[in-house]
Amino acid sequence: MFFVQLARSTSGKNNFRGINFAKEKINVEKNKFSFQQWDGQFDPAWCTGISFLWWHGKLTVFHDKNTAVEIFREAYPRFKINCQGKENGFFGVKFPWLRPLEKGFIYKFTVGINSATLPDLITVNGKIVWEQGKGEIKNDKNPNLQSNSIISFNYVPENSSVAEVAIIKQCGKGGQNKLIFPMAGFSCNYLRAWRAKNNAAVPQYREFKLTEDVVFEKIDPDIACEILPQFTLEQVKYSKPALETENLPYAASEVVIFQLYPIPGQLKRNAIKGISTQKLGKNSEILPILKDEKIKYILIILGNVGRFLLDKKYNKLSEQTDKVVIAAKKYLSGIPDSQVYIFFIEDTGFCYGTWPHGIECSPILYLPQYRDKMKLEMPNIRNYDNMTWFSGPAKVFKAFPVIQDYLSKFYQDIKNKIGYEGRVHIVLLTDKPHYQPAYLYNAGVDILMNKHIHRQNVNITIATNRGESLTYGKKYAFNCDLWDRYYWYGYRPEVASYLLKNYFHAGGSYFWNEISTIINNRKYVFSALTKINTLGAVHFDFCRYTATHPKLGEQKSLIGIMRGSGDEWGTSAIAGPSSNESQPLGAEWKRRLFRDFNLLNVVFPNYGNYYRTFTDRLCTGTPYGPVNMIPWDIPLDKLKKYKVVFFLGGPNAMNEKQYENLKKYVENGGILVMAAGQLKKEDGSFYKTDLSDLFGVRPGAIRRLHYPQRETLINEDPKEYPYTYLDVAGNTAEVRFRLTDSSPWVVENRLGKGKAYLFSTEHLTQYGDAPAMDIMKSELEKTKWLTFSPESSWLEYMVQKKGDCYILPMFNHGNIGFPSGNGRKTGPWTGKVVLDLDKFNFSPGRLAVYESVYVPDEKIPYKLVPVKSVQENGKLSFDIKIDKFSEIVIGPADKIKNDYFSKKL
């Protein structure tokens, strides 16, 4: 058997890299074939299927010219084809087999396909090798893939050649006129082949030739993904001079990078300050390495907590926890001034029921003491043995406090057992960029780590983690996750380097990157003999970049996206905003609540929608400046830092403190945009019957309206939806938009120095996106820090304040070639940048503009290069070229260098 592995060869040409055929003999007469035998220097990826070929640009869809075909790019890497055509029309897919076939062998192939959409024919090089009703087929035994089938067929090549496989569906022959190619599971591969020596004559095959007028379609190369194992397999020499950061004449960054593999000779040399480990019982062999390499930060991994609870393996959980406690004590006692971080990997299933369990409720709710609490809270529930009924407000307002109570006690118990107060920290890694960190911080997590797993959007990862962490005064962490769904690492080195730099300049204090930095040789994981690969070199370059970079300034943002105490966008078992899950949510209440997050396209152009990220927008622009997502309970002093706050999604449990903070925020000059549904309490009633003190309205009767204009709602028929009649009170409020029955839709009220907008609906986009987008764009234009000319939806900029100067990291995401570096590139951006000086807080005097240039081989690796600028009429402008990244520093001419470098005393 051989395994599917797509790659670029070292020569740069596209080709297939695959596992060799099995060497054992095969008993062809009895149709028995040898079990898989892996042959190669790398671990096989987890699963493969026909959809895999489509997403990686190796498969072509075809159809006759009279057959209309619609291609659905569903749950990545799944896709399906629907057709509407004449009787006897046809469509299908074709792809070259994964290795050339050799004359003198018989081959047995298997492919996987959805059972309800079986093809009519399969051909190899135009020869029919399988027909429905005649060919071999069986159901997949994988319990997670019950609707899929395995088709088997034999083929004997007449000559050695590349084999082109075609899977064909003929319209009107019965059954569904569609083909669905599923994602292969963890335990199966849907493209396999065995071979055996064959001395018999080549069979006489019937032929099926595609006509000349056939239409061929391939995936857009801009969104195709690539499997790039050569960057993890090929050894590189990495022997750069040891960094001496203590000799730098300025205060350098304090970022901590937790190295996955503590390779002696590469840690201290590259100024790496931390390591992560799962070797809980073997600390004695690691401690000497850490002492010699001057490692002060240790990340101890405690995973599978939720799974232990779900499987009721409480003893296993206790055993693992005890090992972590022992290991932490050894580190803390053996290494003076060390800090220990207890790390829960992707354990949101432990908390709120997402990855890896895919259930609606947390396993914590199955614990007897907490089940009893739920019975008291919700006595009318019949079946407490099956708690997957938890969803929506019932889960949010009843189950979440129970879960948080357990977690806070669990985390504190670990800390108490370890001791060493102030040196032990709880870190939790979530697996979705839109997961709301507030729930975890309120449960006692010290540091939240987030990532862009499976090509989810990096901008949302940053906005979510940065905004809510800063709200609670926490440092935050990022994980640059290069896994491409269930496959090998699918990012080119230059893209990996670029993503790491993006996270660093966003203010991440800690990094634990899922990057394969070494050639997978377990024997030498903790040895100087460990071989570093291409991505490893990228990782070490990043370590050196951060270790020598001047300390970052305070992250600034004027745009706040507020989320309610009941918002579940990213917590329940739903499709997230990722290219791997592209179907709208099934439950209508979820679709209505989460559609507000489509509005993020205003601040993150073309990022996607509430249930997926567009694949070519792994990173996207920020035309109005950096954005932070903030929680419902943000303190007033933190809230006042934002010029505009848009309350998205729902539900929310409004209370006196939140309401008064919002009111004072507006009085102080803030702009607030909310929907009436976000002002309700847990029981669904309004927090106040008179909202005129903030919004200039009094809520009236609940009405329903049939509203056909649903411009961005997918797969949903127009229906009647409730709204609250808003009775305008006072002369400071005016109706900005009305519904089709002339009732107020959006009311604008001026209060103090600011103003508040209130929608009469349960959420902002209930009757369409247009009014919310119009208001957002209007208010954002007044708050943006700078403008680019010409405009580009690919340009992202961040804003940092350091002393009296401002630092503006600028990224040209269009020129990195997402995804995986194989998409189209926009080329360098060249143009004019104009700053609105009213948005900045510069000291009086002449301003200077510099670009910070990194020269890694020099003793002082960062230097400021002057940029010509013009300052007049409250504006500052300068011309610049942004290839991929540029760091601009602006400040008083006589202080800027000192402020940027923070000279050591």
N, C-alpha and C positions, 0 to 999 in steps of 0.2 A: 504494500500500500504506500501511497505517497500523500503528502500533506500540502494543502494549498498555501502558498506564501508568495505574495506579490512584492516585488521590490524593483529598485533601479540597480543595475549592475554597477560595479566600480568604474566601468568605462563610460557611464552616463546614459547608456541605452536602456530603453524599457525592456524588461524581460521578466520571466517568472523564476523565482527561487523556490524550490520545493523539496520535500522529503523524498528520498529515493524509493523506488519500488522495493517491496519486500523481497528478500533473497531466497526465502524458503520455496520449496516446490509446492505446487498446487494440484490437488486431485480434481482435474477438470471434469472427469466423467461423473463424479458424484456431486459436482457443483459446490465443492467445499473449497474455501479460500482461507489462506493463512491469516492469522490475526495481525493487526497493525504492528509494524516494527519501525520505530522512529530511527532515522539515520541523519544525523546532522549535529552541528555544534551549538544549536540553540534550542531552548524549550519551544515546543509548538504553541501557537496561539490557541485560544480556548475553543474556538468553533468557527466553522466556515459554512457558507451557503452561496446560492446563486445570487442573492441580493448583495452579497459581499462584492461580487464582480461588478455589479451595476454601480454601486457607490464608489468603486475605485476606477471607474472609467474603462473597464475591460470587457463590458458586455454591451451588445447593441440590440435595441428593440426594432422589430421590422413589422410591416403590415402591407397588404396590397392597397393600391391607391384609392379604392372605393370603401375602405374600412377606416372609420374614424377611431383613433386610439387615444385614450387619456391615461397618462402615467401618474400614479399617486406615489409620492415619495413619503411613505409612511414611516412608522417606527423604525428609525435608523438602526440597522441597515436593511430593513424590510422595504419592499416596494411591490406594487401591484399594477396590473394593466387591465382597464376596462375597454371593451370595444363595442361599437355600434356599426353594423355594416350589413351588406347584402348577404343573402343566403349563399353559402359556400365561399364567402370571403375568409381570409385567414390572417393571423398575426402570431407573433411569438418573439423569442429571444435567441440570439446566437452568441457564442463565445468560443475562443480557442481553448482547447483543453490545456491543462496546466503544465504538461511536459510533452515533447514530441513522442509519438508512438513508434515502436520499432517493428520492422518486419520479422516474422517468425515467432510472434507471441500472440496469445489470446488475452484479451482484456475484459475484466468485469468492472462496470461502473455503477455507482449509486448516486442519485441526486434526490434532493428533498423538495417537496412542493405541497401546497395546501390541498387537503383531501377533497375539498368541494370544488376545486378548479383544475382537475387533472387535464393534461394536454391530450391531444389526439394522436400526435406522432412525435417521435424523437429521431433525429437523424445524426449521423456522423459523416462528415464530408459528403452530404447529399444522399447517403444510404440509410434507408429506414431500418432502425435497430429496435424500435419499441412501438407498439400500437396499443391504444386503449382497448381493453377487453381481451387482449392476447398476451400482453407483456407482463412481466413479474412486478408485483407491487405488494407492499405490506405497510401496516400502520407503524408509526414511530412509537417505540415503547417508552420514550421519555415522558413521564407523567405531566411535565410542564408544557408539552407540545402535542397534546392529544389530537388536535385537528390536522396534523401533518402526516404525510405519507412518504415512504422511501420507494423510489422507482429504481429497478435494477435492469441492466441490459448488458449483453456481451457484444464485443466487436473484434474482428480480426482484420488488421490492416493489410492491404495488398502490398504497400510499400512503406518504407519508413518516412514519416512526414508529420507535420503538425495536424492535429485533429480539430476540426471545427464542429462543435455540437450545436444543434438547433432544436429548440423545444417549440412545438407548433400547435396552435389551437385553430380549429376550423369552425367558423361561425355557423350557427343553425343546426349543429349536430346533436343538440340536446345538452342539458346542463347549463351552467353559467358561462356566459361569454366573457370570461376574465381569467387571468392567471395571477396567483398570489404566491410570491416567493418569500418564505418566512425566514426569520432569523434563526440560525442554528442554536441549539442549547449548549449548556456547559459540558454535557457529557456525550455529545454526538457531533459528527461532522457530516454535512450534507453533500460534500463533493469528495468522493473517494474512488480509488481504482486499485485493483489487484491485477497481476499478470502472471502468466505461466508459459513455458515453452510450448509451441504448437507446431506439429509436423503435418497436421491435416490440411486439406485444401481450403482455400479461402471461400466462405459461403457466397452464394449468389444473392445479393441484396437487391430489393426493389429500390428505385430511386425517387426522390422528391426534390425537384429543382425549383429554386425561387425564380420567379419571372423577372424580366428586366425592369418592369415598372414598380417593383417593390420599393417602399419608402423605408429608409433606415434612420433611427434616432438614437443618439447617445446622450449620456448625462452631460450637462453643462460643465466643461472642464474647470470653471471657476469654483464649483461647489463639490467637485470630486475630491475624495480623500485618498491618501496613499499610505501604504504600509512600508515602512522604511527601516527594516531590521539591520541594514548595514551600519547604521549609526550606533547600534548597540553591540555589533559583533566585531567591528574592526578595531584593533588596538591602536592607540596613539601614544606617543611619548609625551609626557608632561613633566617638565623639569625646570620650571621657571624659578628665578632666584627667590629666596625666602623674603617675605614681606617683613618689614620692621616698622609696623604702624606706630610704635611708641616714639619713633624718631620724626614722625610727621610734624611739621610746624603749625598744624591746625587741629582742631577737634574733629575727629573722623566719626563716621556713622557708627551707631551702636547696635546695628542689626545682628541678630543671632540666627545663624543658619545651622539647622540640625542635620548633620551629615548622616546619610543612611548607612554607609560603610566606613568605619573608622580605620582608614588605611594609614598605617605608620609612615611617616615621612611626608604626607600630603596635608595633614591637618594644620599644624602650627605653621608650616611653610606658606600656606595659603590663607592664614589668619582665620581659620574656621574655629568657632568658639564652642560649638555644641555637637553632640552626636545623639542619635536615637538607637534604641536597642530593644530587642525582644528576648535577648539571652538572659532571662531573669535569674536562672540558677547558676550562671557561670561568670559572676562578676569578677572573680579573682583574676581571670585572664584578660579582662578589659581594663581594670583599674590601673595597672602599670602603664598601659598605652595612654590612658587619659592624663595621668600625671606627667608623663614625658612630653605629651603634646599640649599641655597646659589647657585642657578642656575644663570649663567651669559650668557648662550647661548640659544637662542630661535629660533626654526625653524618653521616658519608660512607657512602652505601649501596653495598654490594657484593652484588648478588643473583645468582641463577641459577647459583651455583657447582655445586650438585649436578647441574643440567641439563647444564652443560658437561661434567662428568665422565661422565654417563650417555650423552651423545651423542658422547663422545670428542673434544670440541672443546677439547683441552688448550691449543692456541695462543690460543683465545678467552679462556680462563680466565686465562692468563698476561698477555694484553693488558689485560684488565680490572683485574687486580691491579696491574699497573704504573701504570695511570692513577690508581688509588686512592693508591698510594704517592706519586706526583708531587703530587696534590692535597693530601694530608695534609701534605707538606713545605711547600707554599706557605702553607697556613693557619698552621702552627706557626711558620714564620719571619716571616710577615707580621703576626701578631697576638700580641703578647707575652702570656705566661701563659695562652694558649689551651689547651684540651684537645680532642683528636680521638678520636672513637669510630668504629671501623670496624664497620659494621652489616650483618649478614647477615639478610635478610628471609625469615622462614618457611622456613628452610633445613634443617629437620629431615630432609628427603629427602637432603640432602648427608650427613647424619650417620647416620640409622638407618632411612631408607626410608619415611617417611610423605609428607605433602604436599610437593611437588605430584606426586610420581611414582606413588604407589599401588603400590609394589612391596615385596616382603618383605625385600630386602637393599639395603644401601647401594651406590651406584655406586662408592664407594671400593674395594669388594671386587673390582671388575673391573680395577683397575689391576694391571699385570703383577707388580710387586714384592710386592703384598699377596695376589694370587691364589696366588703360590708359597708364601707363609706358610700359607695355608689348606690347601694340598695337604699340607704337612708335618704340620699339626695334625690333618687329617681325610683320611688317605690312601685310605679306602674309598669316597669319593664318586666317582661315575662321570663326571658331567657338570659341569665347572667353567665351562662357557660359559653355563650357565643356573643362576644362583645363587639363583633365587627359592625354592629348597627350604629356605633358611634360615628357621627358625622355632623358637620355644621355646628350650630350654636350648642347643641347638646354636648358635643365633644369639647368644644372650645371653653365653654363657661363652667362645665361640670367636671370634665375629666382632666383638663390641664392643671388646675390647682392640686389635684391628687397626685399627678405625675411629678409636678414641681416639688411637692412636699417630700416625696420619696427621694428624688435626686439630691435635694439639698442635704438631707440626712446622710445619704450614701457618700456624697463627696466629702462632707465634713468628717464622717467616720474614718475615711481613708487618711485624711490629714491628721486627725487625732492619733491614729495608730502609728503614723510615721514620726510625728513630733517635728522638731526643728522649725518652729513657727516662723513664718515669713520666708522660708526657703522652699516651700512645697506649693505647687500651683496646679490647678486642674485645667486641662486643655481639651477642647472637644472639636473634632473636625466634622463639619457637615458636608453633604455631598451635592447640595444644590445651591446655586448662587442666590436664589430668591428666598431661602429659608430665613425666617426672622430671628436674629440672634437674641432679641429681648427675652424670649421664653427661656433660653438657656442661661442668660445672665441672671435672670430672676430666680433661677434654680440653683445658683451658686457657682457657675463656671467662671473661672478667672480670665481665661483667654479663649476667644473663639477663632478657629481657623476655617477659612472657606476656600473654594477652588472652582475652576471652570471645567469640571469633569464632563467628558463626552461633548466637547465643543460648545458648552454653554457660554453665555456672554460674559466676558471679562469685566466690562463696565459695570454690570449689575452686581457681579461678585464684589467689586471694590466698593460701590456705593452702599451696598447692604452692610458689609462688614465694617467699613470705615465709619459710616454714619452712626450706627447703633453702638459700636464700641466706644467712640468718642463721647457719646451721650452719657455713658456710665463711667467715663474716665478710665477706660481700659486700653491697654495695648492690644493690637490685633495682629493676626498672623495670616499668611497666605500659603497655599499649596499649589505650585505650578504642576498641574496634572496633565501629563502628555499621553495618557492612554486614550486611544481612539476607540471608544465603545469597548467591545470584548476582544480587541485585537492587540497587535504589537504597537509599540510606540509610533505614532503617525505624524510626527512633527520634524521638520528639518532643523538642523542646529541653529540656523540664523533666526528661525521663528521662536525656538525655545529661548534663545538669548534675549530676544525682543520682549517676550512675555514676562520673563523674569524682571527685566528692567522696568516694565510697566508697573508691576506689583511693588517693586522697591520704591519708586518715586511716588506711589500712592500712599506711602507712609507705613507699610508693613514693618513691624518690629521683629517678627519671627518668620522663618521659612522652613517648611518641611516638604521638599519637592519630590513628587513621584516621577523621578527621572531615572532611567537605567544608566547609571554612571560607570558601571564596571561590566566587563565580559563575565557572563554568569558562570563563575567557577567557585562553587561553595567552599572548596577546600582552602581557598586563599582569601576568604572574605575579610579576615582580620590580619592579613599578612602584607608585608611590603611587596610580595610577589604578585599581588592582585593587579590584573590588567585593566587599565583605564580605556574606555572607548570614546568615540567622538562626542557624545552627549556629556560624558564625564568631563572632558576638556571644557565644554561650554559651562558646565556647572562650576568648575574651579575658577574659570575666568570671571564668572558672576560673583563668586566669593571675594575675589580680589577687587573687583569693581566696587562692591559695597563697603569692604573693609577700609578702603582708602578714600572713599567719597566724603567730602565735607558733610558734617551732620546736617540732616534735613531741617527745614523750617517747620513752623506750625501749619498744618493742613487747613486751608480755608475753603469754605463753600457757602454760597448765598442761597442755594436751592435745596429745600428739604422736601422729601417725599414721605409723608407721615402714613403709618400703618396702624390699624386699630388693635386693641387687646384681643380681639377674636379673629384677626386675619390669619387665614390658613394657606395663603399662597406659598406653597413649598413645604407644608408640614404633613398634610394627609397624603394618602397613597393615590396621587393624581399625576397626570402628565405634567411635567415641568417645562419651563421655557428652554427646551433643548432640541437640537436637530434630531435626536434619537426618539423623540416622542412628539409626533406632529398632528395628532388627532385632537379635536376639541374635547373638553371634559364631558362625560356622559350626563351627569346630573345638571338639570337646568339651573338650580340655585348656585352651583359652582360657576357655571358659565357667566351668569349675571354678576356675581360678586367679583370675579377675577378679571373680567373684561376691562376694568379700569386700567389695568397694567398695560393695555395697548397704548395708553397715553404716554408711556415712556419713550415712544418713538419720537416725541417732540424733543426730548433732551438727549436721547441716544438714537440718532437717525437710523431707521431701517433695522433696528436690532432684532425685530421679529414680532411676536405677539405673546399673549398671556400664557400660551401653552407650548411655545417652542422658541428657540433662537434660530434665526436664519444662518445657515451654515457659513456663508461668506462674510458674516459680521461677527466673527469671534471677538473682535474689538471694533468699535465704531467711534464716531466723532462726538464731541461735546460742544455744540455751537454756542451754548449759553454759559459754559464753564462747568466746573466740577459739581457733582450732585451727591448728596448724602441721603440715604434712607434713615428715617428717625422713628422711634417708637412713640406710642401714645403717652407714655409717662415721662417724656423728656422734661427735665427741670427748666424753669422759666429762664434762668440765666443762659442756658445752652440754646433754648428756643429762640431767644432774641438775636442770636448771631445770624439767623437766616432772614433774607429779604422777602422770600416767598415760600409758602408752605402749601403743597397740594396733598390733600387727604385722599388716598386711593384705596379701593377695595372695601373690604368689610368682612364680617360685621365689626361692631365696636361696642364696648360697654362703657358708655359715657358716665363720668362721675364729677363731683364738684371740683376736685383739684384740677382735672384735665380741662374742664370748661373754663374755670377762672384763669388758668394759664393761657389758654387760647385768647380769651378776652383781653388780658393784659398785653399779650403779644401784639394784637392788632392795634390797641391804643398806643403802643410804643412805636408804631410805624410799619408793622408787618402786613403782608398780603396773605390772606387765608382763603382757600377754596375748599368747600366741603359739600357733602350731600346730606339731606335731612336724615337719611337712614343711619348716618354715622353719629347722630346726636341722640341715639336711643340707648336705653339701659338694657340689661340682660334679658328682661322680660318683654322687650319689644316696644315699650312705651317711651315717650319722649322724656329726657332728663328734666326738662322744664316745659311747662305749657305756654310760657311766654319767652320768646327768644329775641325780643326787640332790643335788649341791652347789648347784644352782639351782632345780630343779623338784621335787625329792623323788621322782624316779622313775628306773627303769632301763628303757630301751626293750627290748621283747621281740620276739616273732615278728610278722611281717606277716600280718594276717588280712584277710578280705574279708567284707563284710556287705551283704545286700540291704536297702536302706533306703527305704521308700515315702514317708516324710514329707519331701517336698521343697517346702516351702511357697512359695518365691519363685522357684524355677527355672522358666524358661519354655521350653516346647517340648522338654522332655527327659523321657523315660520313666525310671521307677525302674530302677536297675541295681545291680550289685555294685561297691562301691568299697573300696579298701584302707585299712586303718588300722593303727597300730602298737599292739600290746598294751603298756600301761604298767603295770609292776610297781611298786607304791607302796613306797617305802623310807623308813624313819624315822617318827618320830611328829609331824613338823611338817606332813605332807602329808595331805590328805583328798580323797576323790572327791566332786566336786560334782554331776556328771551322769554317767549310765551309758547305754550303747547298749542296743539291744533284746536283745542276747545277754548283758547284764549286765556286759560289759567296761567298764573305766573310759573315759569319754569326755573329761571335763574334770577335771583334778586341780589343786587349789589348794595352794600351798606357802608357808608363812611363812618368811621369811629376813631376819634382822636387823630393821630397822625397816619393811620392806616385804613384799610378797608377789608371787608369780608364778603365773599360770594357764597350764597347758599342755593343749592339745587333742590327742587321740591321732591326729587326722586330718592330711592333707596341708595343709589350710588350714582356716580357722575355720568356714566355712559349708558344708562338704562334705556333712553330713547335716542341713542346715537352719540357719536363722538364730537360732532361739529362744534357745539357751544363750548365744551370743555377745552378743546384744542384752540379755539379762537381766544378764549380768556387766557389760557396758558401762554400762548405765543405773545399776546399783547403785554402781559406782565413781565415775561422773561426778557423781552427786548429792552426793558427799562433796567434790568438788573445785570446784564452780561458785562463781564469785565473788559472784553476786547472784541474786535472784529478782524476777520481775515479777508483780504481782498486779493485774488478772487476767493469766493466762498468754497468750502469743500466739506462734504458730510463725513469725511474720513479723518479730519483733524481733531485730535483730543488734546486738551491742555489742562494742567493742574495749577493750583495757586498755593504757594507757601510763603509765610511771613517769617523773616529771620532778622532780628534787629530792626533797622529802618529800611531794609531792602526786601524785595519780593523776588521769589524764584518761580519761573514758569517753565516746567518741563513740558515739551511739545512733542506729540507723536503723530506721524503720518501713517496711519494704519493702512491706507490704500496702497502703499508701496512695499508691503511685506509679502503680498501674494497669498493671502489666506484662501482656503485652508491649506496647511502643510507646505506653504511656499509654492504650490503648483497652480494657484489661481492667477487671474490677470492682475497686473500691477498698474497703478496710476502713474508711476514715475515720481520723481521728487516734486515737492510743492515749492513754487517760487512766487513770492508776492509780498504784500505789505501787511504789517500787523499794526493796528491802531488801538491804543489803550485809552479808556475813559478814566482819567485820573480821579474823578469824583468817587469811583468805586474803590480806590486804593487810599491808604493812609500814609502817604509819604511825608517826611519832614520837609519844611520849606527849603528851597534852594535848587540848584541845577541838578538834573537827573542824568545819570549815565547808564548806558546799556552795554552789557557784556554777554558773550557766549562762553559757557564753561566747557572746556575741551579736555577730554580724557586722553592722556598719553601714557599708557600702562608701563612702558619700559623706562620711564624717567623716574628719578629719585622722588620728585614731587609730581605725582601723576595727574594732577588737575591744575589747569591754568585758565585765567580769564582773558579772553580775546575781545578787544573793543568792537562794538557794532555802531555804525553811524546812525544817529537818530535825530529827529526834529521834534521840538516841544513848543506848542503854541495853542492858544485858545482852549486850555483844559484838556488837550490831547497830547499823547506821545506816540510817534510813529517811527517805524524802522522797517527796512527791507531785509528779507531773510530767505534762505533756501533750506527747506526741511527735507532731507533725504528720507530717513526713517525716524530720527530723533534729534532733538536739539534742546539744550537746557539754557534758558535765557535768564540773566540776572539783572535786575533793575533797581537802582537806589540812588541816594545822594552821592554825587561824584567823589566827595571827600571821605565817605564812610563805606562805600559799597564793598570794597575788597576785604576790609576788616570784618564787616558783618557777615559776608558770605563764608569766609574761612574760619570765623570765630577763633582768632589767633590765641594760642595758648599763652597764659600769663607767665 
